[in-house]
Amino acid sequence: MRRNLEDRNIRKILRNGDSYAVTLPIEIVRELKWIKKQKVVVRKSGSKIIIEDWKR
């Protein structure tokens, strides 16, 4: 069952062992040209989480 357009970016938090995961919308991953096993940086800014490409 497909979600409505306004609900497309609503995601659930999943638990995998001692870690948590959130799936990202495929449109965003394709737009950023991210690939499988790519390294990213996760940081907190106020009450938001920011995910950025890892720079060497």
CHARMM internal coordinates of N, CA and C (Angstrom, degrees):
IC EDIT
DIST 1 N 1 CA 1.4540
DIST 1 CA 1 C 1.5290
ANGL 1 N 1 CA 1 C 109.10
DIST 1 C 2 N 1.3023
ANGL 1 CA 1 C 2 N 116.90
DIHE 1 N 1 CA 1 C 2 N 127.80
DIST 2 N 2 CA 1.4620
ANGL 1 C 2 N 2 CA 122.00
DIHE 1 CA 1 C 2 N 2 CA -179.00
DIST 2 CA 2 C 1.5147
ANGL 2 N 2 CA 2 C 110.55
DIHE 1 C 2 N 2 CA 2 C -86.54
DIST 2 C 3 N 1.3136
ANGL 2 CA 2 C 3 N 115.69
DIHE 2 N 2 CA 2 C 3 N 148.04
DIST 3 N 3 CA 1.4607
ANGL 2 C 3 N 3 CA 121.40
DIHE 2 CA 2 C 3 N 3 CA 177.87
DIST 3 CA 3 C 1.5234
ANGL 3 N 3 CA 3 C 110.30
DIHE 2 C 3 N 3 CA 3 C -81.96
DIST 3 C 4 N 1.3167
ANGL 3 CA 3 C 4 N 115.44
DIHE 3 N 3 CA 3 C 4 N 157.36
DIST 4 N 4 CA 1.4569
ANGL 3 C 4 N 4 CA 120.21
DIHE 3 CA 3 C 4 N 4 CA 172.29
DIST 4 CA 4 C 1.5186
ANGL 4 N 4 CA 4 C 108.74
DIHE 3 C 4 N 4 CA 4 C -65.75
DIST 4 C 5 N 1.3120
ANGL 4 CA 4 C 5 N 118.00
DIHE 4 N 4 CA 4 C 5 N 158.60
DIST 5 N 5 CA 1.4594
ANGL 4 C 5 N 5 CA 121.16
DIHE 4 CA 4 C 5 N 5 CA -178.62
DIST 5 CA 5 C 1.5209
ANGL 5 N 5 CA 5 C 112.33
DIHE 4 C 5 N 5 CA 5 C -59.32
DIST 5 C 6 N 1.3193
ANGL 5 CA 5 C 6 N 118.16
DIHE 5 N 5 CA 5 C 6 N -38.59
DIST 6 N 6 CA 1.4659
ANGL 5 C 6 N 6 CA 120.34
DIHE 5 CA 5 C 6 N 6 CA -178.79
DIST 6 CA 6 C 1.5273
ANGL 6 N 6 CA 6 C 111.90
DIHE 5 C 6 N 6 CA 6 C -72.76
DIST 6 C 7 N 1.3360
ANGL 6 CA 6 C 7 N 118.86
DIHE 6 N 6 CA 6 C 7 N -20.55
DIST 7 N 7 CA 1.4621
ANGL 6 C 7 N 7 CA 122.97
DIHE 6 CA 6 C 7 N 7 CA -179.94
DIST 7 CA 7 C 1.5292
ANGL 7 N 7 CA 7 C 112.69
DIHE 6 C 7 N 7 CA 7 C -98.94
DIST 7 C 8 N 1.3249
ANGL 7 CA 7 C 8 N 118.43
DIHE 7 N 7 CA 7 C 8 N 1.82
DIST 8 N 8 CA 1.4617
ANGL 7 C 8 N 8 CA 121.99
DIHE 7 CA 7 C 8 N 8 CA -173.08
DIST 8 CA 8 C 1.5304
ANGL 8 N 8 CA 8 C 112.90
DIHE 7 C 8 N 8 CA 8 C -62.38
DIST 8 C 9 N 1.3166
ANGL 8 CA 8 C 9 N 118.75
DIHE 8 N 8 CA 8 C 9 N -31.53
DIST 9 N 9 CA 1.4594
ANGL 8 C 9 N 9 CA 121.02
DIHE 8 CA 8 C 9 N 9 CA -176.93
DIST 9 CA 9 C 1.5155
ANGL 9 N 9 CA 9 C 113.45
DIHE 8 C 9 N 9 CA 9 C -95.21
DIST 9 C 10 N 1.3133
ANGL 9 CA 9 C 10 N 118.88
DIHE 9 N 9 CA 9 C 10 N 8.87
DIST 10 N 10 CA 1.4679
ANGL 9 C 10 N 10 CA 121.95
DIHE 9 CA 9 C 10 N 10 CA 175.16
DIST 10 CA 10 C 1.5252
ANGL 10 N 10 CA 10 C 107.56
DIHE 9 C 10 N 10 CA 10 C -83.26
DIST 10 C 11 N 1.3281
ANGL 10 CA 10 C 11 N 116.71
DIHE 10 N 10 CA 10 C 11 N 124.13
DIST 11 N 11 CA 1.4641
ANGL 10 C 11 N 11 CA 122.07
DIHE 10 CA 10 C 11 N 11 CA -175.94
DIST 11 CA 11 C 1.5188
ANGL 11 N 11 CA 11 C 110.93
DIHE 10 C 11 N 11 CA 11 C -128.20
DIST 11 C 12 N 1.3277
ANGL 11 CA 11 C 12 N 116.32
DIHE 11 N 11 CA 11 C 12 N 157.16
DIST 12 N 12 CA 1.4585
ANGL 11 C 12 N 12 CA 122.12
DIHE 11 CA 11 C 12 N 12 CA 176.44
DIST 12 CA 12 C 1.5221
ANGL 12 N 12 CA 12 C 109.46
DIHE 11 C 12 N 12 CA 12 C -100.54
DIST 12 C 13 N 1.3197
ANGL 12 CA 12 C 13 N 115.82
DIHE 12 N 12 CA 12 C 13 N 152.47
DIST 13 N 13 CA 1.4569
ANGL 12 C 13 N 13 CA 121.71
DIHE 12 CA 12 C 13 N 13 CA 174.02
DIST 13 CA 13 C 1.5225
ANGL 13 N 13 CA 13 C 107.01
DIHE 12 C 13 N 13 CA 13 C -90.95
DIST 13 C 14 N 1.3350
ANGL 13 CA 13 C 14 N 116.20
DIHE 13 N 13 CA 13 C 14 N 126.54
DIST 14 N 14 CA 1.4587
ANGL 13 C 14 N 14 CA 122.35
DIHE 13 CA 13 C 14 N 14 CA -179.17
DIST 14 CA 14 C 1.5188
ANGL 14 N 14 CA 14 C 109.12
DIHE 13 C 14 N 14 CA 14 C -106.83
DIST 14 C 15 N 1.3274
ANGL 14 CA 14 C 15 N 116.29
DIHE 14 N 14 CA 14 C 15 N 151.23
DIST 15 N 15 CA 1.4621
ANGL 14 C 15 N 15 CA 120.28
DIHE 14 CA 14 C 15 N 15 CA 177.63
DIST 15 CA 15 C 1.5162
ANGL 15 N 15 CA 15 C 108.74
DIHE 14 C 15 N 15 CA 15 C -111.97
DIST 15 C 16 N 1.3254
ANGL 15 CA 15 C 16 N 115.66
DIHE 15 N 15 CA 15 C 16 N 131.59
DIST 16 N 16 CA 1.4538
ANGL 15 C 16 N 16 CA 121.97
DIHE 15 CA 15 C 16 N 16 CA -179.53
DIST 16 CA 16 C 1.5266
ANGL 16 N 16 CA 16 C 107.38
DIHE 15 C 16 N 16 CA 16 C -131.39
DIST 16 C 17 N 1.3099
ANGL 16 CA 16 C 17 N 117.10
DIHE 16 N 16 CA 16 C 17 N 92.84
DIST 17 N 17 CA 1.4678
ANGL 16 C 17 N 17 CA 121.11
DIHE 16 CA 16 C 17 N 17 CA -175.95
DIST 17 CA 17 C 1.5157
ANGL 17 N 17 CA 17 C 109.79
DIHE 16 C 17 N 17 CA 17 C 67.84
DIST 17 C 18 N 1.3432
ANGL 17 CA 17 C 18 N 117.02
DIHE 17 N 17 CA 17 C 18 N -120.75
DIST 18 N 18 CA 1.4643
ANGL 17 C 18 N 18 CA 121.66
DIHE 17 CA 17 C 18 N 18 CA 179.18
DIST 18 CA 18 C 1.5248
ANGL 18 N 18 CA 18 C 112.30
DIHE 17 C 18 N 18 CA 18 C -95.67
DIST 18 C 19 N 1.3342
ANGL 18 CA 18 C 19 N 117.35
DIHE 18 N 18 CA 18 C 19 N 5.63
DIST 19 N 19 CA 1.4617
ANGL 18 C 19 N 19 CA 121.49
DIHE 18 CA 18 C 19 N 19 CA -178.07
DIST 19 CA 19 C 1.5241
ANGL 19 N 19 CA 19 C 110.76
DIHE 18 C 19 N 19 CA 19 C -113.81
DIST 19 C 20 N 1.3082
ANGL 19 CA 19 C 20 N 114.31
DIHE 19 N 19 CA 19 C 20 N 162.41
DIST 20 N 20 CA 1.4541
ANGL 19 C 20 N 20 CA 121.29
DIHE 19 CA 19 C 20 N 20 CA 175.12
DIST 20 CA 20 C 1.5234
ANGL 20 N 20 CA 20 C 108.70
DIHE 19 C 20 N 20 CA 20 C -118.16
DIST 20 C 21 N 1.3343
ANGL 20 CA 20 C 21 N 116.65
DIHE 20 N 20 CA 20 C 21 N 151.76
DIST 21 N 21 CA 1.4608
ANGL 20 C 21 N 21 CA 120.89
DIHE 20 CA 20 C 21 N 21 CA -177.99
DIST 21 CA 21 C 1.5195
ANGL 21 N 21 CA 21 C 110.30
DIHE 20 C 21 N 21 CA 21 C -140.11
DIST 21 C 22 N 1.3160
ANGL 21 CA 21 C 22 N 114.64
DIHE 21 N 21 CA 21 C 22 N 149.09
DIST 22 N 22 CA 1.4635
ANGL 21 C 22 N 22 CA 122.18
DIHE 21 CA 21 C 22 N 22 CA 173.90
DIST 22 CA 22 C 1.5223
ANGL 22 N 22 CA 22 C 106.39
DIHE 21 C 22 N 22 CA 22 C -131.66
DIST 22 C 23 N 1.3260
ANGL 22 CA 22 C 23 N 117.33
DIHE 22 N 22 CA 22 C 23 N 129.12
DIST 23 N 23 CA 1.4561
ANGL 22 C 23 N 23 CA 119.10
DIHE 22 CA 22 C 23 N 23 CA 177.30
DIST 23 CA 23 C 1.5195
ANGL 23 N 23 CA 23 C 109.20
DIHE 22 C 23 N 23 CA 23 C -77.50
DIST 23 C 24 N 1.3208
ANGL 23 CA 23 C 24 N 115.77
DIHE 23 N 23 CA 23 C 24 N 143.17
DIST 24 N 24 CA 1.4588
ANGL 23 C 24 N 24 CA 121.48
DIHE 23 CA 23 C 24 N 24 CA 179.99
DIST 24 CA 24 C 1.5242
ANGL 24 N 24 CA 24 C 109.36
DIHE 23 C 24 N 24 CA 24 C -99.74
DIST 24 C 25 N 1.3221
ANGL 24 CA 24 C 25 N 117.44
DIHE 24 N 24 CA 24 C 25 N 145.46
DIST 25 N 25 CA 1.4669
ANGL 24 C 25 N 25 CA 119.41
DIHE 24 CA 24 C 25 N 25 CA 177.22
DIST 25 CA 25 C 1.5357
ANGL 25 N 25 CA 25 C 110.57
DIHE 24 C 25 N 25 CA 25 C -62.05
DIST 25 C 26 N 1.3261
ANGL 25 CA 25 C 26 N 117.32
DIHE 25 N 25 CA 25 C 26 N 134.69
DIST 26 N 26 CA 1.4515
ANGL 25 C 26 N 26 CA 122.01
DIHE 25 CA 25 C 26 N 26 CA -176.66
DIST 26 CA 26 C 1.5248
ANGL 26 N 26 CA 26 C 111.68
DIHE 25 C 26 N 26 CA 26 C -60.09
DIST 26 C 27 N 1.3207
ANGL 26 CA 26 C 27 N 117.77
DIHE 26 N 26 CA 26 C 27 N -31.40
DIST 27 N 27 CA 1.4610
ANGL 26 C 27 N 27 CA 120.57
DIHE 26 CA 26 C 27 N 27 CA 179.52
DIST 27 CA 27 C 1.5312
ANGL 27 N 27 CA 27 C 110.89
DIHE 26 C 27 N 27 CA 27 C -61.96
DIST 27 C 28 N 1.3249
ANGL 27 CA 27 C 28 N 116.44
DIHE 27 N 27 CA 27 C 28 N -40.02
DIST 28 N 28 CA 1.4683
ANGL 27 C 28 N 28 CA 121.10
DIHE 27 CA 27 C 28 N 28 CA -179.86
DIST 28 CA 28 C 1.5277
ANGL 28 N 28 CA 28 C 110.35
DIHE 27 C 28 N 28 CA 28 C -70.03
DIST 28 C 29 N 1.3264
ANGL 28 CA 28 C 29 N 117.52
DIHE 28 N 28 CA 28 C 29 N -42.86
DIST 29 N 29 CA 1.4653
ANGL 28 C 29 N 29 CA 121.40
DIHE 28 CA 28 C 29 N 29 CA -179.90
DIST 29 CA 29 C 1.5339
ANGL 29 N 29 CA 29 C 109.81
DIHE 28 C 29 N 29 CA 29 C -62.65
DIST 29 C 30 N 1.3100
ANGL 29 CA 29 C 30 N 117.45
DIHE 29 N 29 CA 29 C 30 N -42.19
DIST 30 N 30 CA 1.4718
ANGL 29 C 30 N 30 CA 120.80
DIHE 29 CA 29 C 30 N 30 CA 178.86
DIST 30 CA 30 C 1.5225
ANGL 30 N 30 CA 30 C 111.35
DIHE 29 C 30 N 30 CA 30 C -66.98
DIST 30 C 31 N 1.3269
ANGL 30 CA 30 C 31 N 117.07
DIHE 30 N 30 CA 30 C 31 N -40.41
DIST 31 N 31 CA 1.4617
ANGL 30 C 31 N 31 CA 121.40
DIHE 30 CA 30 C 31 N 31 CA 179.81
DIST 31 CA 31 C 1.5301
ANGL 31 N 31 CA 31 C 111.17
DIHE 30 C 31 N 31 CA 31 C -62.35
DIST 31 C 32 N 1.3364
ANGL 31 CA 31 C 32 N 116.38
DIHE 31 N 31 CA 31 C 32 N -38.93
DIST 32 N 32 CA 1.4700
ANGL 31 C 32 N 32 CA 121.58
DIHE 31 CA 31 C 32 N 32 CA 179.30
DIST 32 CA 32 C 1.5276
ANGL 32 N 32 CA 32 C 112.51
DIHE 31 C 32 N 32 CA 32 C -81.31
DIST 32 C 33 N 1.3399
ANGL 32 CA 32 C 33 N 116.67
DIHE 32 N 32 CA 32 C 33 N -8.46
DIST 33 N 33 CA 1.4691
ANGL 32 C 33 N 33 CA 123.53
DIHE 32 CA 32 C 33 N 33 CA -179.03
DIST 33 CA 33 C 1.5250
ANGL 33 N 33 CA 33 C 111.56
DIHE 32 C 33 N 33 CA 33 C 59.22
DIST 33 C 34 N 1.3488
ANGL 33 CA 33 C 34 N 115.83
DIHE 33 N 33 CA 33 C 34 N 38.57
DIST 34 N 34 CA 1.4518
ANGL 33 C 34 N 34 CA 120.86
DIHE 33 CA 33 C 34 N 34 CA 175.71
DIST 34 CA 34 C 1.5167
ANGL 34 N 34 CA 34 C 108.98
DIHE 33 C 34 N 34 CA 34 C -80.05
DIST 34 C 35 N 1.3527
ANGL 34 CA 34 C 35 N 116.06
DIHE 34 N 34 CA 34 C 35 N 151.28
DIST 35 N 35 CA 1.4532
ANGL 34 C 35 N 35 CA 121.14
DIHE 34 CA 34 C 35 N 35 CA -178.78
DIST 35 CA 35 C 1.5253
ANGL 35 N 35 CA 35 C 109.99
DIHE 34 C 35 N 35 CA 35 C -124.58
DIST 35 C 36 N 1.3133
ANGL 35 CA 35 C 36 N 115.06
DIHE 35 N 35 CA 35 C 36 N 169.19
DIST 36 N 36 CA 1.4604
ANGL 35 C 36 N 36 CA 121.83
DIHE 35 CA 35 C 36 N 36 CA 179.53
DIST 36 CA 36 C 1.5297
ANGL 36 N 36 CA 36 C 110.25
DIHE 35 C 36 N 36 CA 36 C -59.81
DIST 36 C 37 N 1.3196
ANGL 36 CA 36 C 37 N 117.10
DIHE 36 N 36 CA 36 C 37 N 137.26
DIST 37 N 37 CA 1.4689
ANGL 36 C 37 N 37 CA 126.24
DIHE 36 CA 36 C 37 N 37 CA 179.10
DIST 37 CA 37 C 1.5250
ANGL 37 N 37 CA 37 C 113.98
DIHE 36 C 37 N 37 CA 37 C 65.00
DIST 37 C 38 N 1.3159
ANGL 37 CA 37 C 38 N 117.39
DIHE 37 N 37 CA 37 C 38 N 18.14
DIST 38 N 38 CA 1.4626
ANGL 37 C 38 N 38 CA 120.66
DIHE 37 CA 37 C 38 N 38 CA 177.19
DIST 38 CA 38 C 1.5251
ANGL 38 N 38 CA 38 C 109.11
DIHE 37 C 38 N 38 CA 38 C -70.66
DIST 38 C 39 N 1.3210
ANGL 38 CA 38 C 39 N 116.65
DIHE 38 N 38 CA 38 C 39 N 142.34
DIST 39 N 39 CA 1.4568
ANGL 38 C 39 N 39 CA 120.84
DIHE 38 CA 38 C 39 N 39 CA 178.31
DIST 39 CA 39 C 1.5228
ANGL 39 N 39 CA 39 C 109.43
DIHE 38 C 39 N 39 CA 39 C -82.68
DIST 39 C 40 N 1.3217
ANGL 39 CA 39 C 40 N 116.22
DIHE 39 N 39 CA 39 C 40 N 136.05
DIST 40 N 40 CA 1.4526
ANGL 39 C 40 N 40 CA 122.40
DIHE 39 CA 39 C 40 N 40 CA 177.21
DIST 40 CA 40 C 1.5241
ANGL 40 N 40 CA 40 C 109.16
DIHE 39 C 40 N 40 CA 40 C -131.76
DIST 40 C 41 N 1.3134
ANGL 40 CA 40 C 41 N 116.40
DIHE 40 N 40 CA 40 C 41 N 160.61
DIST 41 N 41 CA 1.4621
ANGL 40 C 41 N 41 CA 123.03
DIHE 40 CA 40 C 41 N 41 CA 177.84
DIST 41 CA 41 C 1.5255
ANGL 41 N 41 CA 41 C 107.24
DIHE 40 C 41 N 41 CA 41 C -109.00
DIST 41 C 42 N 1.3296
ANGL 41 CA 41 C 42 N 116.02
DIHE 41 N 41 CA 41 C 42 N 130.43
DIST 42 N 42 CA 1.4635
ANGL 41 C 42 N 42 CA 121.62
DIHE 41 CA 41 C 42 N 42 CA 178.11
DIST 42 CA 42 C 1.5172
ANGL 42 N 42 CA 42 C 107.57
DIHE 41 C 42 N 42 CA 42 C -113.81
DIST 42 C 43 N 1.3377
ANGL 42 CA 42 C 43 N 115.93
DIHE 42 N 42 CA 42 C 43 N 126.55
DIST 43 N 43 CA 1.4677
ANGL 42 C 43 N 43 CA 119.27
DIHE 42 CA 42 C 43 N 43 CA 178.73
DIST 43 CA 43 C 1.5179
ANGL 43 N 43 CA 43 C 109.19
DIHE 42 C 43 N 43 CA 43 C -141.49
DIST 43 C 44 N 1.3182
ANGL 43 CA 43 C 44 N 114.27
DIHE 43 N 43 CA 43 C 44 N 159.54
DIST 44 N 44 CA 1.4547
ANGL 43 C 44 N 44 CA 121.81
DIHE 43 CA 43 C 44 N 44 CA -179.62
DIST 44 CA 44 C 1.5197
ANGL 44 N 44 CA 44 C 108.78
DIHE 43 C 44 N 44 CA 44 C -103.44
DIST 44 C 45 N 1.3240
ANGL 44 CA 44 C 45 N 116.62
DIHE 44 N 44 CA 44 C 45 N 135.01
DIST 45 N 45 CA 1.4590
ANGL 44 C 45 N 45 CA 122.58
DIHE 44 CA 44 C 45 N 45 CA 176.92
DIST 45 CA 45 C 1.5257
ANGL 45 N 45 CA 45 C 107.14
DIHE 44 C 45 N 45 CA 45 C -132.16
DIST 45 C 46 N 1.3162
ANGL 45 CA 45 C 46 N 115.88
DIHE 45 N 45 CA 45 C 46 N 99.13
DIST 46 N 46 CA 1.4690
ANGL 45 C 46 N 46 CA 119.46
DIHE 45 CA 45 C 46 N 46 CA -174.93
DIST 46 CA 46 C 1.5141
ANGL 46 N 46 CA 46 C 109.76
DIHE 45 C 46 N 46 CA 46 C 67.38
DIST 46 C 47 N 1.3292
ANGL 46 CA 46 C 47 N 116.90
DIHE 46 N 46 CA 46 C 47 N -121.18
DIST 47 N 47 CA 1.4632
ANGL 46 C 47 N 47 CA 120.85
DIHE 46 CA 46 C 47 N 47 CA 179.01
DIST 47 CA 47 C 1.5293
ANGL 47 N 47 CA 47 C 111.38
DIHE 46 C 47 N 47 CA 47 C -102.68
DIST 47 C 48 N 1.3402
ANGL 47 CA 47 C 48 N 117.44
DIHE 47 N 47 CA 47 C 48 N 16.06
DIST 48 N 48 CA 1.4593
ANGL 47 C 48 N 48 CA 121.79
DIHE 47 CA 47 C 48 N 48 CA -178.56
DIST 48 CA 48 C 1.5216
ANGL 48 N 48 CA 48 C 110.85
DIHE 47 C 48 N 48 CA 48 C -115.10
DIST 48 C 49 N 1.3243
ANGL 48 CA 48 C 49 N 115.97
DIHE 48 N 48 CA 48 C 49 N 155.79
DIST 49 N 49 CA 1.4524
ANGL 48 C 49 N 49 CA 123.00
DIHE 48 CA 48 C 49 N 49 CA 174.09
DIST 49 CA 49 C 1.5194
ANGL 49 N 49 CA 49 C 107.03
DIHE 48 C 49 N 49 CA 49 C -110.26
DIST 49 C 50 N 1.3263
ANGL 49 CA 49 C 50 N 116.46
DIHE 49 N 49 CA 49 C 50 N 131.26
DIST 50 N 50 CA 1.4590
ANGL 49 C 50 N 50 CA 121.80
DIHE 49 CA 49 C 50 N 50 CA -179.62
DIST 50 CA 50 C 1.5259
ANGL 50 N 50 CA 50 C 108.16
DIHE 49 C 50 N 50 CA 50 C -114.90
DIST 50 C 51 N 1.3311
ANGL 50 CA 50 C 51 N 116.25
DIHE 50 N 50 CA 50 C 51 N 129.19
DIST 51 N 51 CA 1.4609
ANGL 50 C 51 N 51 CA 122.78
DIHE 50 CA 50 C 51 N 51 CA 178.49
DIST 51 CA 51 C 1.5289
ANGL 51 N 51 CA 51 C 106.62
DIHE 50 C 51 N 51 CA 51 C -115.34
DIST 51 C 52 N 1.3375
ANGL 51 CA 51 C 52 N 115.52
DIHE 51 N 51 CA 51 C 52 N 120.07
DIST 52 N 52 CA 1.4593
ANGL 51 C 52 N 52 CA 120.98
DIHE 51 CA 51 C 52 N 52 CA -177.60
DIST 52 CA 52 C 1.5174
ANGL 52 N 52 CA 52 C 110.36
DIHE 51 C 52 N 52 CA 52 C -127.85
DIST 52 C 53 N 1.3201
ANGL 52 CA 52 C 53 N 115.83
DIHE 52 N 52 CA 52 C 53 N 156.56
DIST 53 N 53 CA 1.4549
ANGL 52 C 53 N 53 CA 121.41
DIHE 52 CA 52 C 53 N 53 CA 174.73
DIST 53 CA 53 C 1.5261
ANGL 53 N 53 CA 53 C 108.89
DIHE 52 C 53 N 53 CA 53 C -62.15
DIST 53 C 54 N 1.3300
ANGL 53 CA 53 C 54 N 117.01
DIHE 53 N 53 CA 53 C 54 N 141.71
DIST 54 N 54 CA 1.4604
ANGL 53 C 54 N 54 CA 122.07
DIHE 53 CA 53 C 54 N 54 CA 179.81
DIST 54 CA 54 C 1.5184
ANGL 54 N 54 CA 54 C 108.99
DIHE 53 C 54 N 54 CA 54 C -79.02
DIST 54 C 55 N 1.3129
ANGL 54 CA 54 C 55 N 117.26
DIHE 54 N 54 CA 54 C 55 N 125.69
DIST 55 N 55 CA 1.4613
ANGL 54 C 55 N 55 CA 122.27
DIHE 54 CA 54 C 55 N 55 CA 177.28
DIST 55 CA 55 C 1.5164
ANGL 55 N 55 CA 55 C 107.99
DIHE 54 C 55 N 55 CA 55 C -102.68
DIST 55 C 56 N 1.3144
ANGL 55 CA 55 C 56 N 117.68
DIHE 55 N 55 CA 55 C 56 N 132.64
DIST 56 N 56 CA 1.4711
ANGL 55 C 56 N 56 CA 122.12
DIHE 55 CA 55 C 56 N 56 CA 179.70
DIST 56 CA 56 C 1.4792
ANGL 56 N 56 CA 56 C 112.26
DIHE 55 C 56 N 56 CA 56 C -66.65
END
COOR INIT
IC SEED 1 N 1 CA 1 C
IC BUILD
